[in-house]
Amino acid sequence: MTDASFPVVGTRFETELQVRPDDIDMNRHVHNSRYFDYVLAARYDQMARCYYLSMDEFLKAGFGWVVRTAHVEYKRPLTLGDGMIVTTWVETMHADGVTVGFQIRKKTNGKLACDGHFHYTMIDIQTGRAAKIPAWIAQKYAI
């Protein structure tokens, strides 16, 4: 893999989640920080279920992911009891990370609650420093 980023034909994967009472803020809708948690939960699920590379396997190989940049555009609120579908996909792959696009839609009507992207940097868990993505991992993420 070169140092330049390249687009990936990112297959979109879905995870269904539910708004919990502790997700609600004083304005009676989901607190903005919880949307980050929803994307993270979906990615953990999808790593194992869709990419066939669980976070446990990642850690055993000596790697982890950290969020370098997060961009979220809020469209409409989620409220207590709402079900949601979190869709994510790899948009680009870089020598040491990936940019993951996402959408969160209300399950009942499919309306977009928010969308955006996260740039994750791969780290060597021994040093805590950025690490180049090995070819075997890049191949799994390039689906």
MDTraj code that builds the backbone (N, CA, C; nanometers):
import mdtraj as md
import numpy as np

residues = "MET THR ASP ALA SER PHE PRO VAL VAL GLY THR ARG PHE GLU THR GLU LEU GLN VAL ARG PRO ASP ASP ILE ASP MET ASN ARG HIS VAL HIS ASN SER ARG TYR PHE ASP TYR VAL LEU ALA ALA ARG TYR ASP GLN MET ALA ARG CYS TYR TYR LEU SER MET ASP GLU PHE LEU LYS ALA GLY PHE GLY TRP VAL VAL ARG THR ALA HIS VAL GLU TYR LYS ARG PRO LEU THR LEU GLY ASP GLY MET ILE VAL THR THR TRP VAL GLU THR MET HIS ALA ASP GLY VAL THR VAL GLY PHE GLN ILE ARG LYS LYS THR ASN GLY LYS LEU ALA CYS ASP GLY HIS PHE HIS TYR THR MET ILE ASP ILE GLN THR GLY ARG ALA ALA LYS ILE PRO ALA TRP ILE ALA GLN LYS TYR ALA ILE".split()
xyz = np.array([
    [0.0850, -0.1170, 0.0000],
    [0.0000, 0.0000, 0.0000],
    [0.0895, 0.1232, 0.0000],
    [0.0526, 0.2222, -0.0773],
    [0.1305, 0.3453, -0.0846],
    [0.0823, 0.4432, 0.0212],
    [0.1524, 0.5564, 0.0321],
    [0.1125, 0.6590, 0.1280],
    [-0.0095, 0.7363, 0.0827],
    [-0.0419, 0.7314, -0.0456],
    [-0.1589, 0.8037, -0.0965],
    [-0.2867, 0.7305, -0.0586],
    [-0.3918, 0.8062, -0.0379],
    [-0.5201, 0.7418, -0.0100],
    [-0.5829, 0.6994, -0.1421],
    [-0.6691, 0.6013, -0.1344],
    [-0.7385, 0.5595, -0.2547],
    [-0.8813, 0.5219, -0.2184],
    [-0.9741, 0.5495, -0.3125],
    [-1.1133, 0.5159, -0.2855],
    [-1.1342, 0.3653, -0.2821],
    [-1.2322, 0.3246, -0.2071],
    [-1.2673, 0.1839, -0.1953],
    [-1.4125, 0.1700, -0.2383],
    [-1.4437, 0.0628, -0.3087],
    [-1.5830, 0.0358, -0.3414],
    [-1.6449, -0.0176, -0.2134],
    [-1.6857, 0.0737, -0.1276],
    [-1.7287, 0.0376, 0.0061],
    [-1.8673, -0.0236, 0.0110],
    [-1.8708, -0.1527, 0.0355],
    [-1.9979, -0.2186, 0.0577],
    [-2.0615, -0.1590, 0.1826],
    [-2.1886, -0.1299, 0.1759],
    [-2.2591, -0.0722, 0.2903],
    [-2.3151, -0.1836, 0.3777],
    [-2.2873, -0.1703, 0.5073],
    [-2.3345, -0.2680, 0.6040],
    [-2.4245, -0.1988, 0.7051],
    [-2.5253, -0.2716, 0.7532],
    [-2.6231, -0.2139, 0.8457],
    [-2.6216, -0.2854, 0.9803],
    [-2.6450, -0.2051, 1.0842],
    [-2.6617, -0.2562, 1.2195],
    [-2.7829, -0.1872, 1.2790],
    [-2.8700, -0.2647, 1.3409],
    [-2.9887, -0.2087, 1.4045],
    [-2.9611, -0.1839, 1.5526],
    [-2.9942, -0.0635, 1.5991],
    [-2.9769, -0.0256, 1.7392],
    [-3.1042, 0.0410, 1.7899],
    [-3.1107, 0.0593, 1.9203],
    [-3.2271, 0.1179, 1.9861],
    [-3.1817, 0.2311, 2.0783],
    [-3.2561, 0.3420, 2.0797],
    [-3.2274, 0.4503, 2.1730],
    [-3.2613, 0.4034, 2.3139],
    [-3.1681, 0.4246, 2.4058],
    [-3.1874, 0.3857, 2.5453],
    [-3.2186, 0.5091, 2.6296],
    [-3.2806, 0.4913, 2.7456],
    [-3.3134, 0.6072, 2.8300],
    [-3.1929, 0.6940, 2.8664],
    [-3.0759, 0.6322, 2.8869],
    [-2.9596, 0.7122, 2.9245],
    [-2.8961, 0.7850, 2.8055],
    [-2.9510, 0.7684, 2.6858],
    [-2.9056, 0.8432, 2.5675],
    [-2.9705, 0.9814, 2.5584],
    [-3.0754, 1.0015, 2.6345],
    [-3.1585, 1.1225, 2.6232],
    [-3.0993, 1.2362, 2.7063],
    [-3.1004, 1.3568, 2.6475],
    [-3.0490, 1.4739, 2.7183],
    [-3.1643, 1.5585, 2.7725],
    [-3.1321, 1.6753, 2.8275],
    [-3.2338, 1.7606, 2.8898],
    [-3.3345, 1.8154, 2.7889],
    [-3.3034, 1.8072, 2.6603],
    [-3.3964, 1.8529, 2.5564],
    [-3.4887, 1.7408, 2.5082],
    [-3.4819, 1.6259, 2.5751],
    [-3.5664, 1.5096, 2.5484],
    [-3.5431, 1.4457, 2.4116],
    [-3.4203, 1.4593, 2.3634],
    [-3.3805, 1.3833, 2.2455],
    [-3.2399, 1.3295, 2.2699],
    [-3.1904, 1.2486, 2.1774],
    [-3.0587, 1.1872, 2.1950],
    [-2.9516, 1.2965, 2.1976],
    [-2.8631, 1.2871, 2.2967],
    [-2.7522, 1.3816, 2.3072],
    [-2.6587, 1.3622, 2.1885],
    [-2.6053, 1.4717, 2.1377],
    [-2.5220, 1.4644, 2.0173],
    [-2.4044, 1.3674, 2.0311],
    [-2.3475, 1.3535, 2.1489],
    [-2.2322, 1.2641, 2.1657],
    [-2.2699, 1.1172, 2.1479],
    [-2.3948, 1.0815, 2.1688],
    [-2.4366, 0.9410, 2.1570],
    [-2.4313, 0.8910, 2.0132],
    [-2.4438, 0.9820, 1.9166],
    [-2.4362, 0.9398, 1.7771],
    [-2.2980, 0.8812, 1.7465],
    [-2.1928, 0.9345, 1.8102],
    [-2.0588, 0.8781, 1.7969],
    [-2.0602, 0.7344, 1.8495],
    [-2.1260, 0.7144, 1.9646],
    [-2.1344, 0.5807, 2.0241],
    [-2.2077, 0.4837, 1.9323],
    [-2.3135, 0.5312, 1.8672],
    [-2.3897, 0.4447, 1.7768],
    [-2.3026, 0.3979, 1.6602],
    [-2.2250, 0.4891, 1.6017],
    [-2.1374, 0.4512, 1.4906],
    [-2.0313, 0.3532, 1.5387],
    [-1.9729, 0.3792, 1.6554],
    [-1.8717, 0.2891, 1.7099],
    [-1.9296, 0.1503, 1.7357],
    [-2.0487, 0.1435, 1.7940],
    [-2.1127, 0.0139, 1.8194],
    [-2.1387, -0.0598, 1.6879],
    [-2.1839, 0.0124, 1.5866],
    [-2.2091, -0.0496, 1.4569],
    [-2.0796, -0.1015, 1.3956],
    [-1.9724, -0.0240, 1.4056],
    [-1.8445, -0.0676, 1.3489],
    [-1.7929, -0.1930, 1.4195],
    [-1.8045, -0.2001, 1.5503],
    [-1.7619, -0.3200, 1.6229],
    [-1.8410, -0.4415, 1.5737],
    [-1.9721, -0.4251, 1.5618],
    [-2.0573, -0.5331, 1.5125],
    [-2.0155, -0.5738, 1.3714],
    [-1.9993, -0.4754, 1.2857],
    [-1.9708, -0.5028, 1.1451],
    [-1.8302, -0.5570, 1.1224],
    [-1.7352, -0.5196, 1.2064],
    [-1.6001, -0.5750, 1.1928],
    [-1.6049, -0.7273, 1.2017],
    [-1.6779, -0.7779, 1.2987],
    [-1.6854, -0.9236, 1.3170],
    [-1.7807, -0.9883, 1.2171],
    [-1.8990, -0.9318, 1.2020],
    [-2.0051, -0.9939, 1.1229],
    [-1.9872, -0.9784, 0.9726],
    [-1.9327, -0.8653, 0.9284],
    [-1.9272, -0.8357, 0.7849],
    [-1.7864, -0.8433, 0.7257],
    [-1.6871, -0.7979, 0.8005],
    [-1.5489, -0.8017, 0.7520],
    [-1.4751, -0.9275, 0.7994],
    [-1.5384, -1.0041, 0.8887],
    [-1.4806, -1.1271, 0.9437],
    [-1.3465, -1.1014, 1.0122],
    [-1.3400, -0.9898, 1.0845],
    [-1.2187, -0.9530, 1.1570],
    [-1.2633, -0.8766, 1.2819],
    [-1.2905, -0.9495, 1.3898],
    [-1.3418, -0.8868, 1.5117],
    [-1.2368, -0.7975, 1.5762],
    [-1.2824, -0.7091, 1.6631],
    [-1.1891, -0.6223, 1.7340],
    [-1.0942, -0.7051, 1.8203],
    [-1.1412, -0.8144, 1.8773],
    [-1.0529, -0.9027, 1.9549],
    [-0.9385, -0.9560, 1.8691],
    [-0.9701, -0.9978, 1.7466],
    [-0.8665, -1.0477, 1.6558],
    [-0.7685, -0.9357, 1.6199],
    [-0.8221, -0.8166, 1.6016],
    [-0.7404, -0.6995, 1.5713],
    [-0.6389, -0.6764, 1.6830],
    [-0.6893, -0.6791, 1.8067],
    [-0.6032, -0.6562, 1.9225],
    [-0.4983, -0.7663, 1.9367],
    [-0.5390, -0.8909, 1.9130],
    [-0.4431, -1.0020, 1.9195],
    [-0.3328, -0.9869, 1.8162],
    [-0.3639, -0.9220, 1.7032],
    [-0.2632, -0.8977, 1.5991],
    [-0.1764, -0.7759, 1.6328],
    [-0.2115, -0.7058, 1.7422],
    [-0.1294, -0.5933, 1.7861],
    [-0.1733, -0.4574, 1.7358],
    [-0.2973, -0.4503, 1.6830],
    [-0.3459, -0.3255, 1.6250],
    [-0.4728, -0.2759, 1.6931],
    [-0.4980, -0.1477, 1.6791],
    [-0.6211, -0.0852, 1.7259],
    [-0.6539, 0.0315, 1.6351],
    [-0.7690, 0.0924, 1.6587],
    [-0.8134, 0.2096, 1.5819],
    [-0.8374, 0.3255, 1.6771],
    [-0.8008, 0.4452, 1.6355],
    [-0.8367, 0.5659, 1.7091],
    [-0.9015, 0.6633, 1.6112],
    [-0.9941, 0.7432, 1.6628],
    [-1.0598, 0.8435, 1.5794],
    [-0.9669, 0.9630, 1.5654],
    [-0.9383, 0.9975, 1.4424],
    [-0.8547, 1.1140, 1.4137],
    [-0.9406, 1.2366, 1.3852],
    [-1.0479, 1.2167, 1.3086],
    [-1.1393, 1.3238, 1.2717],
    [-1.2803, 1.2676, 1.2704],
    [-1.3749, 1.3473, 1.3166],
    [-1.5152, 1.3070, 1.3099],
    [-1.5952, 1.4242, 1.2554],
    [-1.6831, 1.3943, 1.1619],
    [-1.7711, 1.4964, 1.1054],
    [-1.9133, 1.4404, 1.1068],
    [-2.0014, 1.5088, 1.1751],
    [-2.1402, 1.4644, 1.1858],
    [-2.2316, 1.5808, 1.1482],
    [-2.3293, 1.5544, 1.0628],
    [-2.4327, 1.6523, 1.0309],
    [-2.5652, 1.5974, 1.0820],
    [-2.6230, 1.6698, 1.1755],
    [-2.7480, 1.6279, 1.2371],
    [-2.8639, 1.6807, 1.1533],
    [-2.9557, 1.5930, 1.1185],
    [-3.0693, 1.6291, 1.0318],
    [-3.1998, 1.6384, 1.1104],
    [-3.2249, 1.5377, 1.1929],
    [-3.3464, 1.5351, 1.2755],
    [-3.3172, 1.4505, 1.3980],
    [-3.3815, 1.4798, 1.5097],
    [-3.3483, 1.4110, 1.6343],
    [-3.4030, 1.2690, 1.6429],
    [-3.3315, 1.1884, 1.7169],
    [-3.3826, 1.0592, 1.7618],
    [-3.4338, 1.0807, 1.9037],
    [-3.5400, 1.0101, 1.9393],
    [-3.5997, 1.0255, 2.0716],
    [-3.6142, 0.8895, 2.1390],
    [-3.6509, 0.8937, 2.2648],
    [-3.6638, 0.7724, 2.3450],
    [-3.7499, 0.6684, 2.2744],
    [-3.6971, 0.5474, 2.2675],
    [-3.7697, 0.4365, 2.2066],
    [-3.7481, 0.4206, 2.0577],
    [-3.6881, 0.5190, 1.9917],
    [-3.6660, 0.5071, 1.8476],
    [-3.5689, 0.3938, 1.8184],
    [-3.6043, 0.3167, 1.7180],
    [-3.5098, 0.2216, 1.6612],
    [-3.4363, 0.2922, 1.5490],
    [-3.3161, 0.2461, 1.5190],
    [-3.2385, 0.3100, 1.4122],
    [-3.1599, 0.2053, 1.3359],
    [-3.1278, 0.2391, 1.2136],
    [-3.0395, 0.1586, 1.1312],
    [-2.9137, 0.2423, 1.1078],
    [-2.7996, 0.1893, 1.1520],
    [-2.6709, 0.2563, 1.1328],
    [-2.6016, 0.1867, 1.0159],
    [-2.5806, 0.2619, 0.9092],
    [-2.5142, 0.2105, 0.7896],
    [-2.3751, 0.2715, 0.7825],
    [-2.2742, 0.1867, 0.7612],
    [-2.1372, 0.2366, 0.7464],
    [-2.0714, 0.1701, 0.6259],
    [-1.9679, 0.2369, 0.5755],
    [-1.8907, 0.1846, 0.4642],
    [-1.7533, 0.2517, 0.4640],
    [-1.6548, 0.1834, 0.4095],
    [-1.5211, 0.2398, 0.3955],
    [-1.5210, 0.3230, 0.2673],
    [-1.4949, 0.4538, 0.2832],
    [-1.4900, 0.5442, 0.1675],
    [-1.3528, 0.5457, 0.1026],
    [-1.2493, 0.5603, 0.1856],
    [-1.1119, 0.5610, 0.1355],
    [-1.0232, 0.4874, 0.2337],
    [-0.9148, 0.4350, 0.1795],
    [-0.8156, 0.3705, 0.2629],
    [-0.6852, 0.4475, 0.2459],
    [-0.6167, 0.4679, 0.3562],
    [-0.4901, 0.5395, 0.3579],
    [-0.3828, 0.4424, 0.4064],
    [-0.2593, 0.4814, 0.3966],
    [-0.1511, 0.3934, 0.4410],
    [-0.1684, 0.3530, 0.5867],
    [-0.2190, 0.4463, 0.6694],
    [-0.2320, 0.4183, 0.8129],
    [-0.3737, 0.4358, 0.8655],
    [-0.4731, 0.4332, 0.7779],
    [-0.6087, 0.4501, 0.8285],
    [-0.7151, 0.4365, 0.7213],
    [-0.8380, 0.4576, 0.7655],
    [-0.9531, 0.4509, 0.6758],
    [-1.0477, 0.5669, 0.7071],
    [-1.1190, 0.6099, 0.6039],
    [-1.2278, 0.7043, 0.6226],
    [-1.3564, 0.6250, 0.6055],
    [-1.4392, 0.6286, 0.7093],
    [-1.5633, 0.5520, 0.7120],
    [-1.6809, 0.6485, 0.7045],
    [-1.7631, 0.6325, 0.6024],
    [-1.8865, 0.7097, 0.5916],
    [-1.9958, 0.6411, 0.6701],
    [-2.0953, 0.7192, 0.7141],
    [-2.2060, 0.6591, 0.7873],
    [-2.3343, 0.7390, 0.7690],
    [-2.4440, 0.6708, 0.7912],
    [-2.5775, 0.7297, 0.7990],
    [-2.6510, 0.6622, 0.9137],
    [-2.7291, 0.7395, 0.9855],
    [-2.8184, 0.6841, 1.0866],
    [-2.9592, 0.7248, 1.0471],
    [-3.0440, 0.6244, 1.0259],
    [-3.1830, 0.6471, 0.9830],
    [-3.2796, 0.5923, 1.0873],
    [-3.3928, 0.6615, 1.1009],
    [-3.4986, 0.6109, 1.1880],
    [-3.5545, 0.4833, 1.1263],
    [-3.5704, 0.3826, 1.2075],
    [-3.6188, 0.2540, 1.1571],
    [-3.7632, 0.2624, 1.1084],
    [-3.8469, 0.3402, 1.1776],
    [-3.9893, 0.3432, 1.1449],
    [-4.0197, 0.4039, 1.0091],
    [-3.9430, 0.5061, 0.9684],
    [-3.9773, 0.5744, 0.8439],
    [-3.8592, 0.5923, 0.7483],
    [-3.7406, 0.5477, 0.7880],
    [-3.6232, 0.5575, 0.7014],
    [-3.5655, 0.6969, 0.6880],
    [-3.6194, 0.7928, 0.7627],
    [-3.5699, 0.9296, 0.7513],
    [-3.4324, 0.9426, 0.8163],
    [-3.3500, 1.0240, 0.7517],
    [-3.2126, 1.0438, 0.7952],
    [-3.2064, 1.1270, 0.9225],
    [-3.1457, 1.0701, 1.0273],
    [-3.1230, 1.1435, 1.1518],
    [-2.9906, 1.2183, 1.1446],
    [-2.8874, 1.1540, 1.0900],
    [-2.7585, 1.2210, 1.0715],
    [-2.6734, 1.1406, 0.9750],
    [-2.5702, 1.2061, 0.9253],
    [-2.4711, 1.1386, 0.8423],
    [-2.3370, 1.2070, 0.8613],
    [-2.2338, 1.1481, 0.8031],
    [-2.1009, 1.2060, 0.8163],
    [-1.9932, 1.1036, 0.7878],
    [-1.8762, 1.1272, 0.8465],
    [-1.7640, 1.0353, 0.8286],
    [-1.6690, 1.0450, 0.9474],
    [-1.5962, 0.9386, 0.9671],
    [-1.4905, 0.9307, 1.0672],
    [-1.3621, 0.8913, 0.9949],
    [-1.2535, 0.9540, 1.0335],
    [-1.1224, 0.9095, 0.9852],
    [-1.0567, 0.8379, 1.1026],
    [-1.0342, 0.7087, 1.0855],
    [-0.9702, 0.6269, 1.1879],
    [-0.8239, 0.6048, 1.1499],
    [-0.7349, 0.6159, 1.2465],
    [-0.5947, 0.5847, 1.2265],
    [-0.5644, 0.4520, 1.2951],
    [-0.4953, 0.3652, 1.2234],
    [-0.4525, 0.2388, 1.2828],
    [-0.3332, 0.2665, 1.3728],
    [-0.3333, 0.2035, 1.4901],
    [-0.2198, 0.2177, 1.5803],
    [-0.1637, 0.0816, 1.6184],
    [-0.0360, 0.0846, 1.6479],
    [0.0321, -0.0302, 1.7079],
    [0.0008, -0.0199, 1.8572],
    [-0.0663, -0.1202, 1.9150],
    [-0.1091, -0.1069, 2.0542],
    [0.0077, -0.1128, 2.1531],
    [0.1214, -0.1620, 2.1104],
    [0.2388, -0.1630, 2.1982],
    [0.2981, -0.0235, 2.2144],
    [0.3004, 0.0532, 2.1036],
    [0.3635, 0.1859, 2.1063],
    [0.2622, 0.2998, 2.1144],
    [0.1374, 0.2730, 2.0729],
    [0.0365, 0.3783, 2.0673],
    [0.0545, 0.4720, 1.9489],
    [0.1446, 0.4389, 1.8596],
    [0.1736, 0.5238, 1.7438],
    [0.1062, 0.4683, 1.6188],
    [0.0888, 0.5563, 1.5196],
    [0.0294, 0.5151, 1.3924],
    [0.1092, 0.4007, 1.3317],
    [0.0365, 0.3104, 1.2677],
    [0.0981, 0.1953, 1.2019],
    [0.0414, 0.1821, 1.0615],
    [0.1230, 0.1336, 0.9701],
    [0.0741, 0.1084, 0.8346],
    [-0.0206, -0.0113, 0.8370],
    [-0.1241, -0.0022, 0.7573],
    [-0.2208, -0.1124, 0.7489],
    [-0.1569, -0.2281, 0.6719],
    [-0.1460, -0.3458, 0.7343],
    [-0.0918, -0.4621, 0.6628],
    [-0.1832, -0.5019, 0.5466],
    [-0.1261, -0.5612, 0.4438],
    [-0.2013, -0.6006, 0.3246],
    [-0.3187, -0.6926, 0.3586],
    [-0.3017, -0.7838, 0.4538],
    [-0.4092, -0.8781, 0.4871],
    [-0.5304, -0.8063, 0.5472],
    [-0.5088, -0.6962, 0.6195],
    [-0.6194, -0.6183, 0.6733],
    [-0.6804, -0.5317, 0.5633],
    [-0.5974, -0.4697, 0.4840],
    [-0.6459, -0.3870, 0.3730],
    [-0.7365, -0.4677, 0.2803],
    [-0.7000, -0.5925, 0.2568],
    [-0.7802, -0.6789, 0.1689],
    [-0.9191, -0.7018, 0.2283],
    [-0.9284, -0.7238, 0.3589],
    [-1.0585, -0.7455, 0.4236],
    [-1.1455, -0.6196, 0.4193],
    [-1.0830, -0.5016, 0.4316],
    [-1.1570, -0.3755, 0.4345],
    [-1.1918, -0.3244, 0.2963],
    [-1.1360, -0.3824, 0.1910],
    [-1.1573, -0.3353, 0.0556],
    [-1.2799, -0.3973, -0.0111],
    [-1.3688, -0.4548, 0.0681],
    [-1.4885, -0.5176, 0.0081],
    [-1.5986, -0.4166, -0.0131],
])
top = md.Topology()
chain = top.add_chain()
for i, resn in enumerate(residues, 1):
    res = top.add_residue(resn, chain, resSeq=i)
    for name in ("N", "CA", "C"):
        top.add_atom(name, md.element.get_by_symbol(name[0]), res)
traj = md.Trajectory(xyz[None], top)
